[in-house]
Structures are given as structure tokens and as C-alpha cells.
Amino acid sequence: MKQTSHWFQRSKTRQRINLLLIGGILLIIGMIQESHACSTFMLERPGQRVVGHNFDWNFEDALITINKREVAKTASFYMIESKRVQHAVPAKWVSKFGSVTFNQYGLEWPQDGMNEAGLVIHQMFMEGSQYPVNEQPALDPLQWIQYQLDTSATVDDVLKNAQKVRPVAVGSDLTNNGPVTLHYMVCDISGACAVIDFKGGEMKVYTGATLPVKVLTNYFYDDEVANLQKYAGFGGNLPIPSRQDEIDDYNDPNRTWEA
């Protein structure tokens, strides 16, 4: 398990309160069905923000990569099944911003990153995502992250640039479980955030009033919000669930655990 955080300014007391709130939200959201591992969130108060991300995957090896400005790039399809990119035109761009990224599959294929303008992008596995099929230039879903860090300074920039390209699902050779599909949470230094889902072959964007909670896990955002609204304090009547029983099980000296 790997965790990365991007600090804009520090806050202690308020941060602890916000962490408790976010923890409760993540617990509720995770109960849509069996909980997955990845999550992204923003904690904030006036002038103070932190974006946190938890990422679990099949292996731990990775690189911390510095990506330079003014580099001409062309999308590569080497990790994508050939049938998915037939007649696709690879995206081309020139990096405008430098960035630091977390890469498990080599240069230009980051899992996460932050650029010099303060833009942060995190991806999470999203089974069931369906990317648009159109005439826009194509790229790998991880290259989509680098493309945005290279060319965008704000969430608004990301949303505009997202209209210029389309991600294509990675083939089954990486996980042996079918195409790898992702969705994204993007935040900038102003505190603006957006969730970008790909549902039914369309890009779905949640930001501003349509992003009531700045949290994303491994489920479509509209499903997460619908589930959250069932609970007390978020519009519903259900009590916020507790994991105390699981904690008690963990502390039980008579319980045998295997890994």
C-alpha cells in the first residue's frame, strides 16, 4: 500500500476534525458493496488545503519522476490491445508545465502527479467504465494523466483539454482480468476539484455544486453520493456504520489471521 499527500498549507486541529469526517464518509461510501482499496479526498478550510490519496495495486515497485517543460510528445499504444486502437490517431502535445509523478509502468505512464501550477491528478480503478469512441486523438488512460499535467494549470483547463482527446482502455495483459479502466479526481491550488467518470460511453463531470463531497473511491461518483445520502447527517436516516466489531475481531487473542 502506498500513500501520497500534497500539502498546500498546514492545519492541525481542523485537519483532525476533517479527517474524522472524511473517514466516516469513506466508510459509508465503501459499503455500496465490498470495499475496494483506493480513495482520494480533499480537506480544506479558508487558505488551507490538503489532497490525500490511498493506492493499492498488485505490486509496489515505482519511480518518482520529474517531467520537464517544453517536451514534444506523442501517445504510445504499446500497452493497449491492437483491436482497441484500430484507426485511432495518437494524441500529440508539447508540455507546458513541469511535474512530479508516481510511475509504476515507466516514463509518461503515471498513476498520480502534481505539476508546478499546483494541479493534482489521481486515478482509481473503475470497473465498468466505458470510454467515448469518437474521432478525437487517443491515448492510454495513464498517459491521459501526464497529458493533463503537461497542459493544464486549473480544473477548468483539464475539462477543456479533456474534450480534445479520448482515453482507450488498456488490454488484459496487465491484470489478466480484462480491460483496465480508470476514473479521475482532479484538484487545483484554488481548491476547485472535479471528478471525471466515463459511464455509458460518455464523459461525466462532477464539479462545483455537482460535487457536494470531495471524495472518490472505486465506484461511480453518482452511486457514491446516492449511497451517502441514505445516512444521518447527509440527508438520510440510517445510522453511520461502525467497524468496531472488526476492530474487536482483530484484537481477539483467540483469532487466527493468515496472509
MARDOKE-952918 format. One record per residue: residue number from 1; x negated, y negated, z of N, C-alpha, C in turn. Coordinates in steps of 0.1 Angstrom, whole numbers, always signed. Layout:
REM MARDOKE-952918
NUM/X/Y/Z/X/Y/Z/X/Y/Z .
...
***
This chain:
REM MARDOKE-952918
1/-8/+12/+0/+0/+0/+0/-9/-12/+0 .
2/-5/-22/-8/-13/-34/-9/-3/-46/-7 .
3/-8/-56/+0/+0/-68/+3/-8/-80/-1 .
4/-2/-90/-8/-8/-102/-12/+1/-113/-8 .
5/-5/-125/-3/+2/-136/+1/-4/-149/-5 .
6/+4/-159/-9/-1/-171/-14/+4/-182/-5 .
7/-6/-189/+2/-2/-199/+12/-3/-213/+6 .
8/+7/-221/+7/+6/-235/+3/+2/-243/+15 .
9/+9/-242/+26/+6/-248/+39/+10/-239/+50 .
10/+4/-241/+62/+7/-232/+73/+18/-236/+82 .
11/+26/-227/+87/+36/-230/+97/+37/-217/+106 .
12/+37/-219/+119/+37/-208/+128/+50/-204/+134 .
13/+56/-213/+142/+68/-210/+148/+79/-207/+138 .
14/+81/-216/+129/+91/-215/+119/+89/-203/+110 .
15/+76/-200/+108/+73/-188/+100/+78/-175/+106 .
16/+76/-174/+119/+80/-162/+127/+95/-161/+125 .
17/+102/-172/+127/+117/-171/+126/+121/-167/+112 .
18/+115/-173/+102/+118/-169/+88/+115/-155/+85 .
19/+104/-150/+90/+100/-136/+88/+111/-127/+94 .
20/+116/-130/+105/+127/-122/+111/+139/-122/+102 .
21/+143/-134/+97/+154/-135/+88/+152/-127/+75 .
22/+140/-129/+69/+138/-122/+57/+137/-107/+59 .
23/+132/-102/+71/+131/-88/+74/+145/-82/+74 .
24/+155/-90/+80/+169/-85/+81/+175/-84/+67 .
25/+172/-94/+59/+177/-94/+45/+172/-82/+37 .
26/+159/-80/+38/+153/-69/+31/+158/-56/+36 .
27/+161/-55/+49/+166/-42/+54/+180/-40/+48 .
28/+188/-50/+48/+202/-48/+42/+201/-45/+27 .
29/+193/-53/+20/+192/-50/+5/+187/-36/+2 .
30/+178/-32/+11/+173/-18/+8/+182/-7/+11 .
31/+194/-10/+16/+204/+0/+19/+214/+2/+8 .
32/+212/-5/-4/+220/-2/-15/+220/+13/-18 .
33/+208/+19/-18/+206/+33/-19/+193/+36/-12 .
34/+187/+47/-15/+174/+50/-8/+164/+39/-11 .
35/+158/+34/+0/+149/+22/-1/+137/+25/-10 .
36/+133/+15/-18/+121/+16/-26/+111/+7/-18 .
37/+99/+7/-24/+88/+1/-16/+85/-14/-19 .
38/+88/-19/-30/+83/-32/-34/+93/-43/-30 .
39/+87/-55/-27/+96/-66/-23/+88/-79/-25 .
40/+95/-90/-28/+89/-103/-29/+98/-113/-23 .
41/+93/-123/-16/+101/-133/-9/+94/-146/-8 .
42/+101/-157/-7/+96/-170/-3/+101/-174/+10 .
43/+92/-179/+19/+96/-185/+31/+93/-200/+30 .
44/+102/-209/+35/+99/-223/+33/+106/-232/+43 .
45/+100/-243/+45/+106/-254/+52/+100/-267/+45 .
46/+105/-279/+48/+100/-290/+40/+85/-291/+40 .
47/+79/-291/+28/+65/-292/+27/+57/-280/+30 .
48/+63/-269/+34/+56/-257/+38/+62/-245/+32 .
49/+54/-237/+24/+59/-225/+17/+49/-214/+17 .
50/+54/-202/+17/+46/-190/+15/+54/-180/+7 .
51/+47/-174/-3/+53/-164/-11/+46/-151/-7 .
52/+53/-141/-3/+48/-128/+1/+52/-117/-8 .
53/+44/-107/-10/+47/-96/-19/+41/-83/-13 .
54/+50/-72/-13/+45/-59/-10/+46/-50/-22 .
55/+35/-43/-25/+35/-35/-38/+30/-21/-34 .
56/+38/-11/-37/+34/+3/-36/+34/+10/-49 .
57/+23/+17/-52/+23/+24/-65/+15/+37/-64 .
58/+13/+44/-75/+8/+57/-75/-7/+58/-71 .
59/-14/+47/-72/-28/+47/-69/-32/+33/-64 .
60/-44/+32/-58/-48/+20/-51/-59/+12/-58 .
61/-66/+17/-67/-77/+10/-74/-72/-2/-81 .
62/-80/-13/-80/-75/-25/-87/-87/-35/-88 .
63/-85/-45/-96/-95/-56/-98/-88/-69/-94 .
64/-96/-78/-88/-92/-92/-87/-99/-99/-98 .
65/-91/-105/-107/-96/-110/-119/-95/-125/-120 .
66/-105/-132/-125/-104/-147/-128/-102/-148/-143 .
67/-91/-155/-147/-88/-156/-161/-90/-171/-165 .
68/-97/-173/-175/-102/-187/-179/-92/-194/-188 .
69/-93/-207/-188/-86/-216/-197/-91/-215/-211 .
70/-83/-219/-221/-87/-221/-235/-93/-208/-241 .
71/-86/-197/-239/-90/-184/-245/-78/-180/-254 .
72/-81/-178/-266/-71/-173/-276/-69/-158/-274 .
73/-56/-155/-273/-52/-141/-270/-42/-135/-280 .
74/-42/-122/-282/-32/-115/-290/-28/-103/-282 .
75/-15/-101/-281/-9/-90/-274/-14/-77/-279 .
76/-16/-67/-270/-21/-54/-274/-10/-44/-271 .
77/-7/-34/-279/+3/-24/-277/-3/-11/-273 .
78/-15/-10/-268/-22/+3/-267/-15/+11/-256 .
79/-8/+5/-246/-2/+13/-236/+13/+16/-239 .
80/+18/+12/-251/+32/+13/-254/+33/+24/-265 .
81/+43/+32/-263/+46/+43/-273/+48/+36/-287 .
82/+43/+42/-297/+43/+36/-310/+57/+33/-315 .
83/+67/+42/-312/+80/+41/-317/+87/+28/-311 .
84/+82/+23/-300/+88/+12/-294/+84/-2/-300 .
85/+73/-1/-308/+67/-13/-313/+67/-13/-328 .
86/+74/-4/-334/+75/-4/-349/+81/-17/-354 .
87/+74/-24/-363/+79/-36/-369/+78/-48/-359 .
88/+72/-46/-347/+71/-57/-338/+58/-65/-341 .
89/+60/-78/-340/+49/-87/-342/+42/-91/-328 .
90/+29/-88/-327/+23/-91/-314/+23/-106/-311 .
91/+26/-110/-299/+25/-124/-294/+11/-129/-295 .
92/+10/-142/-298/-3/-148/-297/-2/-161/-290 .
93/-13/-165/-282/-12/-177/-275/-26/-181/-271 .
94/-28/-193/-266/-41/-198/-260/-38/-202/-246 .
95/-47/-197/-237/-44/-200/-222/-47/-215/-220 .
96/-37/-221/-213/-38/-235/-209/-43/-236/-194 .
97/-40/-226/-186/-43/-227/-172/-52/-215/-168 .
98/-61/-218/-159/-68/-207/-153/-60/-200/-142 .
99/-63/-187/-139/-55/-180/-129/-64/-169/-122 .
100/-59/-165/-111/-64/-153/-104/-53/-142/-103 .
101/-57/-130/-107/-47/-120/-108/-52/-107/-102 .
102/-42/-98/-99/-44/-85/-93/-41/-75/-104 .
103/-52/-68/-109/-50/-59/-121/-54/-45/-118 .
104/-45/-36/-121/-48/-21/-120/-51/-14/-133 .
105/-47/-21/-144/-49/-14/-157/-59/-22/-166 .
106/-67/-31/-160/-77/-38/-168/-73/-52/-171 .
107/-82/-59/-177/-80/-73/-181/-68/-75/-189 .
108/-60/-86/-186/-49/-90/-193/-36/-82/-190 .
109/-37/-73/-180/-25/-65/-176/-23/-66/-161 .
110/-20/-78/-156/-19/-80/-142/-6/-75/-136 .
111/-7/-71/-123/+5/-68/-116/+11/-81/-110 .
112/+3/-90/-106/+7/-102/-99/-4/-113/-102 .
113/-1/-125/-99/-11/-136/-100/-6/-149/-97 .
114/-16/-159/-96/-13/-173/-93/-22/-181/-102 .
115/-17/-192/-108/-25/-200/-116/-29/-213/-109 .
116/-37/-221/-116/-42/-233/-109/-31/-244/-108 .
117/-20/-242/-114/-9/-252/-112/+0/-248/-100 .
118/-3/-237/-94/+5/-232/-82/+16/-223/-86 .
119/+17/-218/-98/+27/-209/-103/+24/-195/-98 .
120/+33/-188/-92/+31/-174/-87/+41/-165/-94 .
121/+36/-154/-99/+45/-144/-105/+42/-130/-99 .
122/+53/-123/-95/+52/-109/-90/+62/-101/-98 .
123/+58/-89/-101/+66/-79/-108/+70/-68/-98 .
124/+81/-61/-100/+85/-49/-93/+91/-40/-103 .
125/+89/-27/-101/+95/-17/-109/+110/-18/-109 .
126/+117/-18/-120/+132/-19/-121/+137/-8/-130 .
127/+140/+3/-125/+146/+14/-133/+159/+9/-139 .
128/+162/+12/-151/+174/+8/-158/+173/-5/-165 .
129/+162/-12/-164/+160/-25/-172/+161/-21/-187 .
130/+167/-30/-195/+168/-29/-209/+163/-42/-215 .
131/+152/-42/-222/+147/-54/-227/+154/-58/-240 .
132/+154/-71/-243/+161/-75/-256/+153/-69/-268 .
133/+161/-66/-278/+155/-62/-291/+159/-73/-301 .
134/+148/-81/-305/+151/-92/-315/+138/-94/-323 .
135/+138/-106/-330/+126/-109/-339/+115/-116/-332 .
136/+116/-119/-319/+106/-126/-312/+93/-118/-311 .
137/+81/-124/-311/+69/-117/-309/+69/-109/-296 .
138/+63/-97/-296/+64/-88/-285/+51/-87/-277 .
139/+52/-82/-264/+41/-79/-256/+45/-69/-245 .
140/+34/-64/-239/+36/-54/-228/+42/-62/-216 .
141/+50/-55/-208/+56/-62/-196/+46/-68/-186 .
142/+34/-62/-185/+24/-67/-177/+17/-79/-184 .
143/+15/-78/-197/+10/-89/-204/+19/-101/-203 .
144/+32/-99/-202/+41/-110/-200/+37/-119/-188 .
145/+33/-112/-178/+28/-120/-166/+16/-129/-169 .
146/+6/-123/-176/-5/-131/-180/-2/-142/-189 .
147/+7/-139/-199/+11/-149/-208/+18/-161/-201 .
148/+26/-158/-191/+32/-169/-184/+23/-177/-175 .
149/+13/-170/-168/+3/-177/-160/-6/-185/-169 .
150/-8/-181/-181/-17/-188/-191/-10/-201/-196 .
151/+3/-201/-197/+10/-211/-205/+20/-220/-197 .
152/+23/-216/-184/+33/-223/-177/+28/-229/-164 .
153/+33/-240/-160/+30/-247/-148/+41/-246/-138 .
154/+54/-245/-142/+65/-245/-134/+75/-234/-137 .
155/+85/-232/-129/+95/-222/-132/+102/-226/-145 .
156/+105/-239/-147/+112/-243/-159/+104/-239/-171 .
157/+90/-241/-170/+82/-237/-181/+83/-222/-184 .
158/+83/-214/-174/+84/-199/-175/+97/-196/-183 .
159/+108/-202/-179/+121/-199/-185/+121/-203/-200 .
160/+115/-214/-203/+114/-219/-217/+105/-209/-225 .
161/+93/-206/-219/+84/-197/-226/+89/-183/-228 .
162/+98/-179/-219/+103/-165/-219/+112/-164/-232 .
163/+117/-175/-237/+126/-174/-249/+117/-172/-262 .
164/+104/-174/-261/+95/-173/-272/+90/-159/-275 .
165/+91/-150/-265/+85/-137/-266/+95/-126/-260 .
166/+92/-114/-262/+100/-103/-256/+91/-92/-251 .
167/+94/-87/-239/+86/-76/-234/+91/-63/-240 .
168/+82/-53/-242/+85/-40/-247/+81/-29/-237 .
169/+90/-20/-234/+88/-10/-223/+76/-2/-225 .
170/+68/+0/-215/+56/+8/-215/+61/+23/-216 .
171/+53/+31/-224/+57/+45/-226/+55/+53/-213 .
172/+58/+66/-214/+59/+75/-203/+45/+81/-198 .
173/+35/+77/-206/+22/+83/-203/+16/+79/-189 .
174/+21/+68/-183/+15/+63/-171/+21/+69/-159 .
175/+34/+73/-159/+41/+78/-147/+47/+92/-149 .
176/+48/+96/-162/+55/+109/-165/+70/+109/-161 .
177/+75/+97/-159/+89/+96/-155/+97/+87/-165 .
178/+93/+86/-177/+100/+78/-187/+94/+64/-188 .
179/+100/+55/-196/+95/+42/-198/+94/+34/-185 .
180/+83/+27/-183/+82/+18/-171/+87/+4/-174 .
181/+98/+0/-167/+104/-12/-169/+103/-21/-156 .
182/+102/-34/-158/+99/-43/-147/+110/-54/-146 .
183/+110/-61/-135/+116/-74/-134/+107/-83/-125 .
184/+110/-96/-125/+100/-105/-120/+107/-115/-111 .
185/+98/-120/-101/+102/-132/-93/+91/-142/-95 .
186/+95/-154/-98/+85/-165/-102/+88/-177/-92 .
187/+77/-183/-87/+79/-194/-78/+68/-204/-82 .
188/+71/-217/-80/+61/-228/-83/+59/-236/-70 .
189/+49/-245/-71/+45/-253/-60/+55/-262/-54 .
190/+66/-265/-62/+77/-274/-57/+86/-266/-48 .
191/+85/-253/-48/+95/-244/-41/+105/-238/-49 .
192/+106/-242/-62/+116/-236/-71/+112/-222/-74 .
193/+122/-213/-75/+120/-199/-78/+130/-194/-88 .
194/+127/-183/-94/+136/-177/-103/+134/-162/-103 .
195/+145/-155/-104/+144/-140/-106/+148/-138/-121 .
196/+140/-129/-127/+143/-126/-142/+145/-111/-143 .
197/+158/-108/-146/+162/-94/-148/+164/-91/-163 .
198/+164/-79/-167/+167/-75/-180/+178/-64/-180 .
199/+190/-68/-182/+202/-60/-180/+210/-59/-192 .
200/+213/-47/-197/+221/-45/-209/+215/-51/-221 .
201/+202/-52/-222/+195/-57/-234/+195/-73/-234 .
202/+198/-79/-223/+197/-94/-222/+189/-98/-210 .
203/+182/-109/-211/+175/-115/-200/+185/-123/-191 .
204/+185/-119/-178/+194/-126/-169/+185/-134/-159 .
205/+188/-146/-158/+180/-155/-149/+188/-160/-137 .
206/+182/-160/-126/+189/-164/-113/+179/-175/-107 .
207/+184/-187/-106/+176/-198/-101/+185/-209/-95 .
208/+180/-217/-87/+189/-228/-81/+201/-222/-73 .
209/+213/-226/-77/+225/-222/-70/+228/-207/-72 .
210/+223/-201/-83/+225/-187/-85/+214/-178/-79 .
211/+205/-184/-71/+195/-177/-63/+197/-180/-49 .
212/+208/-176/-42/+210/-180/-29/+200/-175/-18 .
213/+194/-164/-21/+183/-158/-13/+171/-156/-21 .
214/+160/-161/-17/+147/-160/-25/+140/-147/-21 .
215/+146/-136/-24/+141/-122/-21/+145/-114/-33 .
216/+135/-105/-36/+138/-95/-47/+131/-82/-43 .
217/+138/-71/-46/+133/-57/-44/+134/-49/-57 .
218/+136/-36/-56/+136/-28/-68/+150/-25/-73 .
219/+159/-36/-72/+173/-35/-77/+176/-47/-84 .
220/+186/-47/-93/+191/-59/-100/+195/-69/-90 .
221/+192/-81/-92/+195/-92/-82/+209/-93/-79 .
222/+218/-93/-89/+232/-94/-86/+238/-83/-77 .
223/+232/-71/-79/+236/-60/-70/+231/-62/-56 .
224/+219/-68/-55/+214/-71/-41/+222/-81/-34 .
225/+226/-92/-41/+234/-102/-35/+248/-97/-31 .
226/+254/-89/-40/+267/-83/-37/+267/-75/-24 .
227/+256/-67/-23/+255/-59/-11/+253/-67/+2 .
228/+244/-77/+0/+241/-86/+12/+254/-93/+17 .
229/+263/-97/+8/+275/-104/+12/+285/-96/+20 .
230/+282/-83/+21/+291/-75/+29/+288/-76/+44 .
231/+277/-83/+48/+272/-82/+62/+274/-96/+69 .
232/+276/-95/+82/+279/-106/+90/+267/-116/+89 .
233/+271/-129/+88/+261/-139/+86/+258/-142/+71 .
234/+263/-133/+63/+261/-135/+48/+274/-135/+40 .
235/+285/-136/+48/+298/-137/+41/+307/-125/+44 .
236/+302/-114/+50/+310/-102/+53/+312/-100/+68 .
237/+316/-88/+71/+319/-84/+85/+311/-72/+90 .
238/+304/-65/+81/+296/-54/+86/+284/-59/+95 .
239/+281/-51/+105/+270/-55/+114/+257/-52/+107 .
240/+247/-61/+109/+234/-59/+103/+228/-46/+109 .
241/+224/-37/+100/+219/-24/+104/+206/-24/+112 .
242/+204/-14/+120/+192/-13/+128/+184/-1/+124 .
243/+171/-2/+125/+163/+10/+122/+157/+16/+136 .
244/+164/+12/+147/+158/+16/+160/+158/+32/+161 .
245/+168/+39/+155/+168/+53/+155/+155/+59/+149 .
246/+151/+53/+137/+139/+57/+131/+127/+55/+139 .
247/+127/+43/+145/+115/+40/+154/+114/+50/+166 .
248/+126/+53/+171/+126/+63/+182/+121/+76/+177 .
249/+125/+80/+165/+120/+93/+160/+105/+93/+158 .
250/+100/+81/+154/+85/+80/+151/+78/+82/+165 .
251/+84/+76/+175/+77/+76/+188/+79/+89/+196 .
252/+88/+98/+191/+91/+111/+198/+79/+120/+198 .
253/+73/+123/+210/+61/+132/+210/+64/+146/+205 .
254/+77/+150/+205/+80/+164/+200/+83/+164/+185 .
255/+82/+153/+179/+85/+152/+164/+72/+155/+157 .
256/+72/+164/+147/+60/+167/+138/+62/+159/+125 .
257/+51/+152/+122/+51/+144/+109/+40/+150/+100 .
258/+44/+151/+87/+34/+156/+77/+33/+146/+66 .
259/+21/+145/+60/+18/+136/+49/+12/+144/+38 .
***
